[in-house]
């Protein structure tokens, strides 16, 4: 997952490839673009009109990471499939929560 997010002093910035109008809301893993950049693969049921898909993405990431929805904001790529989403909070805890959500077997022993 290295490269799919960056830690900041006040949280993490997650790089996301969003597919709207999907069958369900889900974070499906990590993908890699042709240029080698990594991103989360996310799908939401919402349509990409009036910011509905972006709001659904923010809500989905808040749920996955266990933070308040007000801590999650799309910072760039509002009209693009590729987005940067900033999550405010303890960067180490957020990074750990994201890894656990994507790779639950790694935490189990």
N, C-alpha and C positions, 0 to 999 in steps of 0.2 A: 504494500500500500504506500510505500515511500514515494513521495512525489504527488500523491493525490490530495495532500493538504500541507499547510505550513503553519507552524506555531507562531504566535505573536505574543506580545506582552499581555494583552487583554483577552486572549482566546485563540481560536484557530480559524484559518481561512481554508475552506474546502473547495476543490475544483470539481464541478459536477457536469455531467452530460445528461440533460433532462429530456425525457420523452413524455409529452402530454397525451391526453386521450387514450391512456392505457386501460387495461382491464382491471388493474388494482394499483394501489399506492405501495411502492416498495423500493428499497435500496437493494440492488441485485449484485453488487460487487464492484470490482475495480476494472477499468478498461484502459487501453492505451491507444492514443491517437497515432496517425501515420508519422507524425513528427517526433514520437517518443514520449510525449507528455501523458501523464497518468491522470485519471479522473474517476470519481464515483459514477456508477451507472444507476440512475434513478428514474422511476416511472411514476406518474400521477394520473388519476382519472380526470382531473380538471382540464378544461379547454384552455388554449393559450390566448385568451382574450381578456382584456381589462386586468391583467396581472393575476388572474385566477390560478394559473399553473404555478407561478412563482410563490403565491401564498400557500398553495398546497405543498410545495417543496419545503418551504420554511416550517410548516406544521409537521411534515413527515420527519425532517431532520431533528426537530425539537423532541419529538416522540422517541426516535431512535437513540438520541443522546441523553434523554432524561433531563432536559432543561426547559425553562419557560419559553413559550413561543416568542416573547418579546426579546429574547437573547439571540435570535436567528434572523439574519437579514441578507437578502440577495444584494451584493454590492456592485456587481457588474454582470453584463450579459442579460439584462432584463428581457430583451427581445430575441435572444439567441438560445440555441440548445446548450451551448457551453457557457457555464456560469461560474462566478466566484461567490461563495456564500460565507459570510463571517458569523461565527458563533462566539458570543462573549462568555467568558468564564475562565476557570483555571485551565490553562492549556494542556498540562500533563494529564489531568483527569479527562478532559474532552478527547484527547488523542487516544487514551486508553479505552474509553467508552466506544469510540468509533472502531478501533481495532477489534474489540470484543464483539461488537454487532456484526462485523463483516466476517470475522474468523472465530466463531464461538468455540471450536474444538481446540484452539491454541491455549485457551485459558483452563481447559479441563485436564485434570491429571488423575 
